[in-house]
Protein backbone atom coordinates (compact mmCIF):
# COMPACT_ATOMS: atom_id res chain seq x y z
CA UNK A 1 0.00 0.00 0.00
CA UNK A 2 1.23 3.48 -0.87
CA UNK A 3 0.75 6.67 1.12
CA UNK A 4 -1.61 9.58 0.55
CA UNK A 5 -0.59 11.83 -2.36
CA UNK A 6 -1.75 15.40 -2.98
CA UNK A 7 -1.47 17.00 -6.42
CA UNK A 8 -2.22 20.66 -7.14
CA UNK A 9 -4.07 20.82 -10.44
CA UNK A 10 -4.26 24.62 -10.43
CA UNK A 11 -5.75 27.58 -8.52
CA UNK A 12 -7.96 25.75 -5.97
CA UNK A 13 -8.28 22.34 -7.62
CA UNK A 14 -6.51 19.28 -6.22
CA UNK A 15 -6.31 15.57 -6.88
CA UNK A 16 -5.82 13.29 -3.88
CA UNK A 17 -4.71 9.69 -4.30
CA UNK A 18 -5.52 7.51 -1.33
CA UNK A 19 -3.24 4.76 0.04
CA UNK A 20 -5.56 2.26 -1.67
CA UNK A 21 -5.17 4.04 -5.03
CA UNK A 22 -8.55 5.77 -5.17
CA UNK A 23 -8.68 9.11 -6.98
CA UNK A 24 -10.41 12.10 -5.37
CA UNK A 25 -10.94 15.49 -7.03
CA UNK A 26 -11.31 18.48 -4.73
CA UNK A 27 -13.06 21.53 -6.21
CA UNK A 28 -12.34 20.59 -9.83
CA UNK A 29 -12.23 23.51 -12.24
CA UNK A 30 -10.54 21.88 -15.20
CA UNK A 31 -12.14 22.48 -18.60
CA UNK A 32 -11.44 26.18 -19.05
CA UNK A 33 -8.95 26.68 -16.25
CA UNK A 34 -5.87 28.37 -17.72
CA UNK A 35 -3.83 27.42 -14.66
CA UNK A 36 -4.20 23.63 -15.09
CA UNK A 37 -1.68 21.76 -17.29
CA UNK A 38 -3.36 20.41 -20.42
CA UNK A 39 -2.61 16.78 -19.58
CA UNK A 40 -4.55 17.07 -16.29
CA UNK A 41 -7.78 18.52 -17.67
CA UNK A 42 -9.58 15.27 -18.46
CA UNK A 43 -8.89 12.59 -15.83
CA UNK A 44 -9.78 9.06 -16.90
CA UNK A 45 -10.50 7.75 -13.41
CA UNK A 46 -12.31 9.59 -10.62
CA UNK A 47 -13.80 7.82 -7.60
CA UNK A 48 -14.98 10.76 -5.49
CA UNK A 49 -15.50 14.49 -6.04
CA UNK A 50 -15.57 16.95 -3.14
CA UNK A 51 -17.05 20.40 -3.68
CA UNK A 52 -16.69 23.10 -1.05
CA UNK A 53 -19.06 25.47 -2.90
CA UNK A 54 -20.52 26.25 -6.31
CA UNK A 55 -18.48 29.17 -7.64
CA UNK A 56 -17.26 28.48 -11.16
CA UNK A 57 -13.58 28.46 -10.13
CA UNK A 58 -14.38 25.43 -7.93
CA UNK A 59 -17.22 23.67 -9.78
CA UNK A 60 -16.43 22.93 -13.41
CA UNK A 61 -19.29 23.52 -15.84
CA UNK A 62 -18.52 20.09 -17.33
CA UNK A 63 -18.62 18.30 -14.00
CA UNK A 64 -22.01 16.58 -14.58
CA UNK A 65 -20.75 14.75 -17.71
CA UNK A 66 -17.55 13.81 -15.87
CA UNK A 67 -19.58 12.34 -13.01
CA UNK A 68 -21.76 10.43 -15.45
CA UNK A 69 -18.74 9.09 -17.36
CA UNK A 70 -16.76 8.00 -14.30
CA UNK A 71 -19.59 7.05 -11.93
CA UNK A 72 -17.80 8.95 -9.17
CA UNK A 73 -19.53 9.76 -5.92
CA UNK A 74 -19.85 13.45 -5.03
CA UNK A 75 -20.12 15.25 -1.69
CA UNK A 76 -21.11 18.92 -1.61
CA UNK A 77 -23.27 21.45 0.25
CA UNK A 78 -26.92 20.45 -0.14
CA UNK A 79 -27.88 23.21 -2.64
CA UNK A 80 -24.94 22.24 -4.87
CA UNK A 81 -25.95 18.61 -4.65
CA UNK A 82 -29.50 19.53 -5.67
CA UNK A 83 -28.15 21.55 -8.61
CA UNK A 84 -26.08 18.59 -9.84
CA UNK A 85 -29.12 16.33 -9.67
CA UNK A 86 -31.06 18.88 -11.71
CA UNK A 87 -28.29 18.57 -14.30
CA UNK A 88 -28.85 14.83 -14.54
CA UNK A 89 -26.39 13.46 -11.98
CA UNK A 90 -28.05 10.36 -10.46
CA UNK A 91 -29.05 10.74 -6.82
CA UNK A 92 -27.29 7.45 -6.10
CA UNK A 93 -23.94 9.12 -6.88
CA UNK A 94 -24.59 11.98 -4.44
CA UNK A 95 -23.44 11.44 -0.86
CA UNK A 96 -26.05 13.25 1.20
CA UNK A 97 -24.38 14.88 4.20
CA UNK A 98 -24.31 18.18 6.04
CA UNK A 99 -21.99 20.27 8.20
CA UNK A 100 -20.83 18.36 11.26
CA UNK A 101 -21.59 14.94 9.79
CA UNK A 102 -19.20 12.19 8.73
CA UNK A 103 -19.36 9.26 6.34
CA UNK A 104 -17.15 6.27 5.55
CA UNK A 105 -16.20 6.14 1.87
CA UNK A 106 -13.25 4.71 -0.10
CA UNK A 107 -11.52 3.45 3.08
CA UNK A 108 -11.48 6.93 4.59
CA UNK A 109 -13.60 8.92 7.00
CA UNK A 110 -14.94 12.16 5.53
CA UNK A 111 -16.30 14.97 7.70
CA UNK A 112 -17.95 18.14 6.41
CA UNK A 113 -16.99 21.26 8.37
CA UNK A 114 -18.16 24.84 8.46
CA UNK A 115 -16.56 27.55 6.36
CA UNK A 116 -17.41 31.23 6.18
CA UNK A 117 -17.87 32.05 2.50
CA UNK A 118 -21.10 33.26 0.92
CA UNK A 119 -21.57 31.35 -2.32
CA UNK A 120 -23.89 30.41 -5.16
CA UNK A 121 -23.79 28.25 -8.26
CA UNK A 122 -22.54 30.13 -11.33
CA UNK A 123 -24.71 29.03 -14.23
CA UNK A 124 -22.96 28.18 -17.53
CA UNK A 125 -25.09 30.63 -19.53
CA UNK A 126 -24.70 33.46 -17.03
CA UNK A 127 -26.55 34.27 -13.85
CA UNK A 128 -26.52 32.49 -10.51
CA UNK A 129 -28.69 30.15 -8.48
CA UNK A 130 -28.70 27.94 -5.37
CA UNK A 131 -27.28 30.36 -2.80
CA UNK A 132 -25.45 28.61 0.03
CA UNK A 133 -22.60 28.83 2.51
CA UNK A 134 -19.32 27.16 1.64
CA UNK A 135 -17.96 24.18 3.56
CA UNK A 136 -14.66 22.48 4.29
CA UNK A 137 -13.70 18.82 4.67
CA UNK A 138 -11.63 16.69 7.03
CA UNK A 139 -10.28 13.52 5.39
CA UNK A 140 -8.86 10.80 7.63
CA UNK A 141 -6.93 8.22 5.58
CA UNK A 142 -5.86 4.67 6.38
CA UNK A 143 -2.18 5.71 6.64
CA UNK A 144 -3.08 8.09 9.52
CA UNK A 145 -2.85 11.18 7.33
CA UNK A 146 -5.49 13.72 8.38
CA UNK A 147 -6.03 16.41 5.76
CA UNK A 148 -8.08 19.55 6.39
CA UNK A 149 -9.34 21.15 3.16
CA UNK A 150 -10.58 24.52 4.37
CA UNK A 151 -12.17 25.60 1.08
CA UNK A 152 -12.63 29.30 0.48
CA UNK A 153 -13.13 30.72 3.96
CA UNK A 154 -12.45 33.46 6.43
CA UNK A 155 -10.51 32.79 9.60
CA UNK A 156 -12.77 31.51 12.37
CA UNK A 157 -12.08 30.64 15.99
CA UNK A 158 -13.61 27.16 15.85
CA UNK A 159 -10.59 26.00 13.87
CA UNK A 160 -9.17 25.23 17.31
CA UNK A 161 -11.98 22.70 17.77
CA UNK A 162 -10.96 21.02 14.52
CA UNK A 163 -7.47 20.70 16.02
CA UNK A 164 -8.85 19.26 19.27
CA UNK A 165 -11.08 16.70 17.55
CA UNK A 166 -9.24 15.70 14.38
CA UNK A 167 -5.57 16.75 14.88
CA UNK A 168 -4.91 17.44 11.16
CA UNK A 169 -1.42 16.81 9.84
CA UNK A 170 -1.84 18.91 6.68
CA UNK A 171 -4.07 21.93 6.03
CA UNK A 172 -5.01 23.37 2.65
CA UNK A 173 -5.56 27.07 3.33
CA UNK A 174 -6.55 29.91 0.97
CA UNK A 175 -4.25 32.91 1.18
CA UNK A 176 -5.27 35.18 -1.71
CA UNK A 177 -7.08 37.77 0.43
CA UNK A 178 -10.08 39.90 -0.67
CA UNK A 179 -12.42 36.90 -1.07
CA UNK A 180 -10.84 34.62 1.56
CA UNK A 181 -8.24 34.72 4.29
CA UNK A 182 -5.03 36.51 3.50
CA UNK A 183 -1.56 35.38 4.60
CA UNK A 184 -1.79 36.96 8.07
CA UNK A 185 -5.09 35.25 8.81
CA UNK A 186 -3.92 31.95 7.32
CA UNK A 187 -0.88 32.01 9.62
CA UNK A 188 -3.19 32.40 12.60
CA UNK A 189 -5.38 29.61 11.22
CA UNK A 190 -2.32 27.34 11.17
CA UNK A 191 -1.68 28.17 14.82
CA UNK A 192 -5.30 27.48 15.78
CA UNK A 193 -5.20 24.18 13.88
CA UNK A 194 -1.82 23.26 15.42
CA UNK A 195 -0.96 21.81 12.04
CA UNK A 196 2.68 21.13 11.09
CA UNK A 197 2.17 21.41 7.32
CA UNK A 198 0.26 23.96 5.23
CA UNK A 199 -0.39 23.94 1.49
CA UNK A 200 -1.58 27.40 0.38
CA UNK A 201 -3.95 27.80 -2.56
CA UNK A 202 -6.26 30.37 -4.20
CA UNK A 203 -3.51 32.94 -4.72
CA UNK A 204 -1.59 34.49 -7.60
CA UNK A 205 -3.98 33.31 -10.31
CA UNK A 206 -5.98 36.54 -10.62
CA UNK A 207 -4.78 40.13 -10.04
CA UNK A 208 -7.07 40.54 -7.03
CA UNK A 209 -5.56 37.52 -5.21
CA UNK A 210 -2.53 39.30 -3.86
CA UNK A 211 -1.43 37.07 -0.96
CA UNK A 212 1.76 35.04 -1.40
CA UNK A 213 3.39 32.05 0.31
CA UNK A 214 6.34 34.25 1.30
CA UNK A 215 3.95 36.59 3.09
CA UNK A 216 2.43 33.58 4.85
CA UNK A 217 5.90 32.49 5.97
CA UNK A 218 6.64 36.00 7.22
CA UNK A 219 3.67 35.78 9.60
CA UNK A 220 4.86 32.47 11.02
CA UNK A 221 7.63 32.21 13.60
CA UNK A 222 10.02 29.29 14.18
CA UNK A 223 8.04 28.56 17.34
CA UNK A 224 4.96 27.85 15.21
CA UNK A 225 6.81 24.88 13.65
CA UNK A 226 4.78 25.12 10.44
CA UNK A 227 6.22 24.12 7.05
CA UNK A 228 4.67 25.89 4.05
CA UNK A 229 4.60 23.72 0.92
CA UNK A 230 4.38 25.98 -2.15
CA UNK A 231 3.16 23.67 -4.91
CA UNK A 232 3.22 24.48 -8.59
CA UNK A 233 0.41 23.32 -10.88
CA UNK A 234 0.89 19.63 -11.58
CA UNK A 235 3.26 19.10 -8.65
CA UNK A 236 2.58 16.22 -6.22
CA UNK A 237 3.33 16.14 -2.50
CA UNK A 238 3.53 12.84 -0.59
CA UNK A 239 1.48 14.09 2.35
CA UNK A 240 1.31 10.60 3.84
CA UNK A 241 5.05 10.80 4.48
CA UNK A 242 4.88 14.12 6.33
CA UNK A 243 5.10 14.13 10.11
N, C-alpha and C positions, 0 to 999 in steps of 0.2 A: 504494500500500500504506500502511496506517495503522501506528500503533505499538501496542505491547502496552498493554492497559488492564486495570486491576485494580479490581473492585467488591466492597466488603464487603456481603454479604447480611445478616449478623447473627451475633453471637457468635464462631464460628470458621469460618463458611461464606463462601466467596468465589466469584466468577465471574471468570475470566480470559478476555479476548478477545485472540486472537493477531493479529499483523500481517496474516495472511491471512484474518481474520474467523472463525476457528474459536472455538467456545465450550467452555470447560473449567470444570467445577464442582469445587471443592476442598472436601472434607468437607461435603457438602450435608446440612444438617438444615433442612428447609423446611416440611414439612406442618404440624407442630404447634409450630413455633418462634415464640414470641411476640415475638422480637426482629427478625424479618424482615418488611419491608413486604409487605402483602397482594399487591401486583402483581408480586412477585418469587418467589412461592411455587411457581409452576407453569410453569417455562420451556418454551417451545415447542421450542427447538432446543438440544441438547446433543451435543457431539461426543466428549468425553472426561470421565470422572469419576476423580478422584484421591482415595483414602481413606487417611488416615494411620493410622487404627485404627477399631475397631468400636463404640466407645461411642456411645450413642444421641444425644448432642449433636454427633456428627460423621457418623453413618451414619443417614440417614432411614429409617424403617420402610417407607416407600413407594418406596424406591430401586429395588427389582427391577422394579416396573411402569414406572417412569420409564425404566429402561434398555431394557426391552422396547419401549416406545413410540418411543423416539428412536433405538434402535440404537447408542447411544454405547458406545465402548470404556471399560473400567474397569481401573485399576491400583490394587492394594491389597496389604497383607501377605497371604501365602499362606493363612492360616486364614480371613481375611475373604473372599478370593476363593472358597475352597471353600464357605463359607456361602452366598454369592450364587448359586453354581451349584446348591446344594441348594434354593434358592428359585426355581429355574427360569430363571436368567440363562444364556443359551447360552455354552458354553465359548469359542466363537469370538469373543465380545465381551470376554473377559477376557485382558488382557495379562499373561502369566506373566512375573514378574520377581522378583528378590530383592535384598536390601540389597547395595549395591556395584555392581549392574548398571545398564546403560543401554540404552535403546531409542530408535529414531527413530520419531516419530509426529507427524502433523499439522504437518510442517515444523519440528519442534522436537526437541531432544534431551532426554530425560527420564532422570534418574538417581535411584534410590532410595537414601536415606541412612539411617544409624542414627538412632534417637531413644531416649531412656530414659524409657519410660512403660509400665508394666504395664497391659494392656488385655484386653478380652474383647468378644464381641458381646452386646449387650443384646437379648434376645428380645422381640418385640412383646407376647406374653402374660405376660411376667414371667420371671425367671430369666436365666441367662447361659450362654454356650457359647463354644467356639473361643478359648480363651486364647491370647494372643500379645503380642509387644512391638510398640509403635508404631514408625512410620517417619517420615521426612521426604522431601522431594523437591527436587531441583535441576532447574529448567526453563531451558534455553538457547534463546532465541527468535531468529528470523531478523533482528531489528533490533538484535542484540547485547545485548538485555536478558537478564540472568541473575538469576533469582528463586529464592531459597531459602525454601521453605515448611517451617519447622521442625516443624510439627505440635505436639501436646502433648508437651513434653519438659522434662527437667532440663537445666541447663547441663552441658556436657561438653567436655573439653579438645581433642578431635579436631575441634571447629569450626574450629580454626586450619588443619587440613588441608583443609577445605572451602574456606577462603580461598585457600590455596596452589594448589589444583587448579582451582577453578571461578571464583574472583574474583567473587562475587555483587555485583550492584549494588543489590539490594533484598532485605531479609530480613523475612519474616513471623514474628514472635516472640511467644509467649504471655507474658503478664505478670501473670496473675491471682493467682499464688502458691497455696499449699496443695497443688494437684494438679500444678502445673507450675512453671517458673521464676517468680520474682517480678521486680519492676523492677530490683533491684540485680543479680541474676544475668543478666537480659536485657541490661543495660548492658554487663556484661562479655562476654556473648556477642557483642554488636555489635563490641566491640574485637577479640575473637578472629577474627571474620569479616572484619574490616577493611571493613565495609560502610558506604557513605555514607548509606543510607536504610533506615529501619526502619518497618514498619507493625505496631503492637501489636494483639493480639487476645486473646480468651478472658479478658476482664476486665469487671467492672461489670455483668454480666448475672445473676449470682446473688450472694446476700449473702456467700458464702464467698470470692468472687473479688475480693479487696480491693485488688490492685495497680492503679495508675492511670498514664496516660501522663505526667502531671506528675511523678510519682515517678521514672519512667524517665528523664525529662529531668534531674532533679536528680542522678542518678547518672552523668550524662555531662558531660564538661567540653568547653569550646570546642576543646581540642586533639584530642578524639576525632573532630570534624568529622562528626557523625552528625545527620541531620535526622529527627525523629520525626513521622510522618504519622498524625494521629489521625482516622481515618475514622469517619463516622457510617453507620448502616445505610442502604444504598442509594446511598451516595456512591461515585464512581468517581475513580480516580487514574490519570493517564497515565504509568505507570511507564516506558514506553519513551522518554519525553522527559526522564527524570531522569539526571543525570550527576554 
